[in-house]
Amino acid sequence: MENKTIPFNNFYKIFNLTSSLLIVISILLLLFKGLNYGVDFKGGTLIEIRTTNNNISISDLRKAFNKMDLGDISVKEFGKKNDFIVKFEKKNKPKENIIENIKKNLSTSIGNNFEFRRVESVGPKVSSELLISGIIAIALSLGAMLIYIWIRFEWQFSLGAIVALFHDVIITLGFFSLFGFEINLSIVAAVLTIVGYSMNDTVVIFDRVRENLRKYSDIKIFDLTNISINETLSRTIITSITTLLALLSIYFFGGEVLKGFSFAMILGVIFGTYSSIYIANPILVFLGVSQRTIIKE
């Protein structure tokens, strides 16, 4: 026990306070600012447009679309200077050839120097069903993780793991609300992946904590969690860094379409690693887990 270790346990309180503050801010953002739902969940039509005329601006496109009576229009730059994303919710029942009509009207307004690179359209009924399905998928994954941890470990460990999961998901959604990133089906997939990643990291440390509880009968849980974190630290660092390298490559070089997904995953890896150390383990300390807690085999 003379090996040099990083005193993670000395920073439990300050990081717990930081996490509590981030969770409160995230909840306030979600309540008052909300999330930027994409076409998948909100319904409507999304068009990715690329122009070859450098003089065409967002205001030019917005004026052209406003003349078409398509309802609320959102026009944003998307990646390169001449790439734009246009989203609108058709108030009335869409005409059969609405995309062709839009192209004709745009040709009249700004000329023929543009192309539609992507068109996505989702009806309001389908979008609401997708939103409900996404929420159910996340809830079921959290429930399944709770059952797994409850069977695998004692209830104190289960509580620590679930609190860490909610911590990661809520703060990630808070960041999405803050920066206005679009929430679509790929983000739901990212959140589900975050749940699995965070749980995996937590389970690795919990396994070592339980082993050390059996191994060292004279060490309190406060110091024992620190020993366990240090013993699994090399594995945690290697896994997190290699995963982050791949995700950063996707974020910077994968194009705008993948930015939201990769951003969610980057946050998930960072907060998943952080929460397994500074959320899950402090709960074991707070609940006073001891050698008596572990069921004798």
C-alpha positions as CSV (number, residue, x, y, z in Angstrom):
1,M,0.0,0.0,0.0
2,E,3.0,2.3,-0.3
3,N,2.5,3.0,-4.0
4,K,2.0,6.6,-5.0
5,T,-1.6,7.3,-5.9
6,I,-3.6,10.3,-7.1
7,P,-5.8,11.6,-4.3
8,F,-9.1,11.6,-6.1
9,N,-11.0,11.3,-2.9
10,N,-9.7,14.7,-1.7
11,F,-11.8,16.4,-4.4
12,Y,-15.1,14.6,-3.9
13,K,-16.8,17.5,-2.3
14,I,-15.8,20.2,-4.7
15,F,-16.7,18.1,-7.8
16,N,-20.0,17.0,-6.2
17,L,-20.9,20.7,-5.8
18,T,-19.8,21.4,-9.4
19,S,-21.9,18.6,-10.7
20,S,-24.9,19.7,-8.7
21,L,-24.5,23.2,-10.1
22,L,-24.3,21.8,-13.7
23,I,-27.4,19.7,-13.2
24,V,-29.4,22.6,-11.9
25,I,-28.3,24.8,-14.8
26,S,-29.1,22.0,-17.3
27,I,-32.5,21.5,-15.8
28,L,-33.2,25.2,-16.0
29,L,-32.1,25.4,-19.6
30,L,-34.3,22.4,-20.5
31,L,-37.3,24.0,-18.8
32,F,-37.0,27.5,-20.0
33,K,-35.0,27.3,-23.3
34,G,-35.8,23.8,-24.3
35,L,-34.3,21.6,-26.9
36,N,-33.9,22.3,-30.6
37,Y,-35.9,19.4,-32.0
38,G,-35.1,18.4,-35.6
39,V,-37.5,17.4,-38.4
40,D,-37.5,13.8,-37.0
41,F,-39.3,14.9,-33.8
42,K,-40.9,18.2,-34.8
43,G,-42.3,17.3,-38.2
44,G,-41.9,19.3,-41.4
45,T,-39.3,19.5,-44.2
46,L,-35.6,20.0,-44.2
47,I,-33.6,21.0,-47.3
48,E,-29.8,21.2,-47.6
49,I,-28.9,23.7,-50.3
50,R,-25.6,24.4,-51.9
51,T,-25.2,27.6,-54.0
52,T,-22.4,28.4,-56.5
53,N,-23.0,32.1,-56.2
54,N,-21.0,33.6,-53.3
55,N,-23.2,36.7,-53.2
56,I,-26.3,34.7,-52.0
57,S,-26.8,35.2,-48.3
58,I,-29.1,33.8,-45.6
59,S,-31.3,36.9,-45.9
60,D,-31.7,36.3,-49.7
61,L,-32.8,32.7,-49.1
62,R,-35.1,33.6,-46.3
63,K,-36.8,36.3,-48.4
64,A,-37.2,33.8,-51.3
65,F,-38.8,31.1,-49.0
66,N,-41.0,33.6,-47.2
67,K,-42.7,34.3,-50.5
68,M,-43.8,30.7,-50.8
69,D,-46.2,30.6,-47.8
70,L,-44.6,27.6,-46.2
71,G,-45.2,28.6,-42.6
72,D,-42.3,29.2,-40.1
73,I,-39.0,29.3,-42.0
74,S,-35.5,28.6,-40.5
75,V,-32.4,29.3,-42.6
76,K,-28.9,28.6,-41.3
77,E,-25.4,28.2,-42.6
78,F,-24.3,24.6,-42.7
79,G,-20.6,23.8,-42.8
80,K,-19.1,25.6,-45.8
81,K,-19.9,29.2,-46.7
82,N,-22.2,28.4,-49.6
83,D,-24.1,25.6,-47.8
84,F,-27.4,26.3,-46.1
85,I,-30.1,24.3,-44.1
86,V,-33.7,25.4,-44.6
87,K,-36.4,24.0,-42.3
88,F,-40.1,24.8,-42.5
89,E,-43.4,23.4,-41.2
90,K,-46.1,23.4,-43.9
91,K,-49.2,24.7,-42.2
92,N,-51.5,23.4,-44.9
93,K,-51.6,19.9,-46.4
94,P,-48.4,19.7,-48.6
95,K,-48.9,19.7,-52.4
96,E,-47.6,16.6,-54.3
97,N,-44.8,18.4,-56.0
98,I,-43.9,20.9,-53.3
99,I,-40.1,20.4,-53.8
100,E,-40.4,21.0,-57.5
101,N,-42.4,24.1,-56.8
102,I,-39.8,25.3,-54.4
103,K,-37.1,24.8,-56.9
104,K,-39.0,26.8,-59.6
105,N,-39.7,29.7,-57.1
106,L,-36.0,29.7,-56.0
107,S,-34.9,29.8,-59.7
108,T,-37.0,32.9,-60.2
109,S,-35.8,34.6,-57.0
110,I,-32.1,33.8,-56.9
111,G,-31.3,32.1,-60.2
112,N,-30.4,28.6,-61.1
113,N,-27.0,28.5,-59.3
114,F,-28.1,26.1,-56.5
115,E,-28.6,22.4,-55.9
116,F,-30.6,20.5,-53.3
117,R,-28.2,18.1,-51.7
118,R,-30.6,16.6,-49.2
119,V,-34.4,16.7,-48.6
120,E,-36.1,15.2,-45.5
121,S,-39.8,15.3,-44.8
122,V,-41.6,13.9,-41.8
123,G,-45.3,14.3,-41.0
124,P,-46.5,15.5,-37.6
125,K,-48.0,12.1,-36.6
126,V,-44.8,10.3,-37.5
127,S,-42.6,12.8,-35.7
128,S,-44.6,12.6,-32.5
129,E,-44.4,8.8,-32.6
130,L,-40.6,9.0,-33.1
131,L,-40.3,11.4,-30.2
132,I,-42.3,9.1,-27.9
133,S,-40.3,6.1,-29.2
134,G,-37.0,7.9,-28.5
135,I,-38.0,8.7,-24.9
136,I,-39.2,5.1,-24.3
137,A,-35.9,3.8,-25.7
138,I,-33.8,6.0,-23.3
139,A,-36.1,5.1,-20.3
140,L,-36.0,1.4,-21.1
141,S,-32.2,1.5,-21.4
142,L,-31.9,3.2,-18.0
143,G,-34.3,0.7,-16.5
144,A,-32.4,-2.3,-17.9
145,M,-29.1,-0.9,-16.5
146,L,-30.8,-0.5,-13.1
147,I,-31.9,-4.1,-13.1
148,Y,-28.4,-5.3,-14.3
149,I,-26.6,-3.3,-11.5
150,W,-29.1,-4.4,-8.9
151,I,-28.5,-8.1,-9.8
152,R,-24.8,-7.7,-10.2
153,F,-24.1,-5.5,-7.1
154,E,-25.6,-4.5,-3.8
155,W,-28.2,-1.7,-3.8
156,Q,-25.7,1.0,-2.8
157,F,-23.7,0.3,-5.9
158,S,-26.9,0.3,-8.0
159,L,-27.9,3.8,-6.7
160,G,-24.4,5.2,-7.4
161,A,-24.5,3.8,-11.0
162,I,-28.0,5.2,-11.8
163,V,-27.3,8.6,-10.3
164,A,-24.1,8.7,-12.5
165,L,-26.1,7.8,-15.6
166,F,-28.8,10.5,-15.0
167,H,-25.9,13.0,-14.3
168,D,-24.4,12.2,-17.7
169,V,-27.6,12.3,-19.7
170,I,-29.0,15.5,-18.1
171,I,-25.8,17.5,-18.4
172,T,-25.4,16.3,-22.0
173,L,-28.9,17.5,-22.9
174,G,-28.2,20.7,-21.0
175,F,-25.2,21.4,-23.3
176,F,-27.4,20.7,-26.3
177,S,-30.0,23.2,-25.1
178,L,-27.3,25.8,-24.4
179,F,-25.6,25.6,-27.8
180,G,-28.8,24.9,-29.7
181,F,-27.7,21.7,-31.4
182,E,-30.4,19.9,-33.2
183,I,-32.0,16.9,-31.5
184,N,-32.7,14.1,-34.0
185,L,-32.7,10.3,-34.1
186,S,-28.9,10.1,-34.2
187,I,-28.7,12.1,-30.9
188,V,-31.0,9.5,-29.3
189,A,-28.6,6.8,-30.6
190,A,-25.7,8.8,-29.1
191,V,-27.5,9.1,-25.7
192,L,-28.1,5.4,-25.6
193,T,-24.4,4.8,-26.4
194,I,-23.5,7.2,-23.6
195,V,-25.6,5.2,-21.2
196,G,-23.7,2.0,-22.1
197,Y,-20.3,3.7,-22.0
198,S,-20.8,5.4,-18.6
199,M,-22.2,2.1,-17.1
200,N,-19.2,0.1,-18.4
201,D,-16.7,2.5,-16.9
202,T,-18.6,2.5,-13.6
203,V,-18.9,-1.2,-13.4
204,V,-15.1,-1.7,-13.9
205,I,-14.4,0.5,-10.9
206,F,-17.2,-1.0,-8.8
207,D,-15.8,-4.5,-9.5
208,R,-12.4,-3.4,-8.1
209,V,-14.1,-1.7,-5.1
210,R,-15.9,-4.9,-4.2
211,E,-12.7,-6.9,-4.6
212,N,-10.8,-4.6,-2.4
213,L,-13.6,-4.6,0.2
214,R,-13.0,-8.3,0.6
215,K,-9.3,-7.9,0.4
216,Y,-8.7,-5.1,2.9
217,S,-10.7,-5.4,6.1
218,D,-9.0,-2.4,7.8
219,I,-9.4,0.3,5.1
220,K,-12.4,2.6,5.2
221,I,-14.5,3.1,2.0
222,F,-13.3,6.7,1.6
223,D,-9.7,5.6,1.0
224,L,-10.6,2.3,-0.6
225,T,-12.5,3.9,-3.4
226,N,-9.4,6.0,-4.1
227,I,-7.3,2.9,-4.3
228,S,-9.7,1.2,-6.6
229,I,-9.9,4.2,-9.0
230,N,-6.1,4.3,-9.2
231,E,-5.8,0.6,-9.8
232,T,-8.2,0.9,-12.8
233,L,-6.9,4.3,-13.9
234,S,-4.7,3.1,-16.8
235,R,-7.5,1.1,-18.3
236,T,-9.9,4.2,-18.0
237,I,-7.4,6.6,-19.6
238,I,-6.5,4.3,-22.5
239,T,-10.2,3.6,-23.3
240,S,-11.3,7.2,-23.0
241,I,-8.4,8.7,-25.0
242,T,-8.7,6.2,-27.9
243,T,-12.5,6.7,-28.0
244,L,-12.1,10.5,-27.9
245,L,-9.5,10.5,-30.7
246,A,-12.0,8.7,-33.0
247,L,-14.8,11.0,-32.0
248,L,-12.8,14.2,-32.4
249,S,-11.8,13.0,-35.9
250,I,-15.5,12.6,-36.7
251,Y,-16.4,16.0,-35.2
252,F,-13.8,17.9,-37.2
253,F,-13.7,16.0,-40.4
254,G,-17.0,14.1,-40.6
255,G,-19.0,17.0,-41.9
256,E,-21.9,19.0,-40.4
257,V,-24.3,16.1,-40.5
258,L,-22.3,14.1,-37.9
259,K,-21.3,17.1,-35.7
260,G,-24.3,16.8,-33.4
261,F,-23.8,13.0,-33.0
262,S,-20.1,13.2,-32.4
263,F,-20.5,16.2,-30.0
264,A,-23.0,14.2,-27.9
265,M,-20.6,11.3,-27.8
266,I,-17.6,13.5,-26.9
267,L,-19.6,14.9,-24.0
268,G,-20.7,11.4,-23.0
269,V,-17.2,10.0,-22.9
270,I,-15.9,13.0,-20.8
271,F,-18.8,13.0,-18.4
272,G,-19.0,9.2,-18.3
273,T,-15.4,9.0,-17.2
274,Y,-15.8,11.8,-14.8
275,S,-19.0,10.5,-13.2
276,S,-17.6,7.0,-12.6
277,I,-15.0,8.6,-10.4
278,Y,-16.7,11.7,-8.9
279,I,-20.4,10.7,-8.8
280,A,-20.7,6.9,-8.4
281,N,-17.9,6.4,-5.9
282,P,-18.7,9.3,-3.6
283,I,-22.2,7.8,-3.2
284,L,-20.6,4.7,-1.8
285,V,-18.8,6.8,0.7
286,F,-21.9,8.8,1.6
287,L,-23.9,5.6,2.2
288,G,-21.1,4.2,4.3
289,V,-20.5,1.0,2.4
290,S,-18.2,-1.3,4.3
291,Q,-17.0,-4.9,4.4
292,R,-20.2,-5.9,6.0
293,T,-22.2,-4.7,3.0
294,I,-20.6,-7.3,0.7
295,I,-22.4,-10.6,0.7
296,K,-20.1,-13.3,1.7
297,E,-19.7,-16.0,-0.9
